[in-house]
Amino acid sequence: NFLNLKYKKIYIKNVKTIWGSCSSRKNLNFNYKLVMAPHNIIDYVVIHEVCHLVHQNHSKSFWSLVKSIDPNFKEHKKWLHENGHNLTL
């Protein structure tokens, strides 16, 4: 378990508008199209959602936690924004 945090389940879904989410019930959800992304981008999305187990928002504390695990997260976020539409099976 990542960062000694507990989650309930992981779901891989077919969704159109998001890459991942973390529910209030601590379920982690990921877009199946991520399998076509470079590993560092997949890592970024997983890190992002796992950090929501600590901070259920996008506060400064949330982004500080993301950065502590993925110092290049801004680069990865930008890549996903610019290239995510090309990820298809």
N, C-alpha and C positions, 0 to 999 in steps of 0.2 A: 504494500500500500504506500502510495506516493506521499512523501512529506509526513508520514505517520497520520494521514487523514483518512477517515473512513467514508466510503461512498456505498450506496446500496447496490445499484446495478449499472451496467454500461449498455447502452442501446446504440445500434447503428441504424440510421434512418434515411429515408429518401425525402429530403426537405429541399425547398427551392431557395430560401432566403438566408439561411444561417449555416455556419460551419460546425457549431457546437452549442450546447447549452448545459446548464446545471440547474436541476429543479430544486425547489424548496424541500423536496423529499430526499435530496442528495443522490439523485440519479443523474448520471452523465450521459449525454446524448451527442452523437457525432454524425455528420453527414457522410454517407457512404462514398461520395466523390473524393473525399480526402485521401483515399488509397492511391489516387493518381498524383498526389502532390509530393514534392521532395520531402525527405525525412525531417529536415529542420522545420518545415512548415507544419507538418503533422505534430511534431513535438510542441511547437508554439501553441497550436489550438488545444492540445491536451493540457499543457501547462495553464493556459488561460482558463479553461473550464475547471480544472482542479483548484486553482486559486479562488474560484467562486465558492468553494466549500468553506473558505475562511471569510471572504468578503462577498456578500451577495449583491454587489454593486460594482461600479467602475470608479471608485474613489481613488484618491491619491495613494492611500494605503494598499489598495488592490494592485495598482500599477507598480508600486514599489516592490511588492511581493513577486509579481511577474518578472520584473527586471532582475531581481536577485537570483532567479532561476534561469532566465533567458535574457542575458544582457543585450542581445541583438533583436529583441522582440519588435522594435519599431520597424526594422528592416523586414522581418517576417510578416508583420501585419500589412505593410505596404505591398509586399509581393503578393499576398493573398488578395488584396483589394484590386491590384492591377492584373492579376493572372487567374484568379479563381474561376472566372467565367469559362476558361479554357479547359477546366478539369472535367473530362467526360470519360465514360467507359465505352 
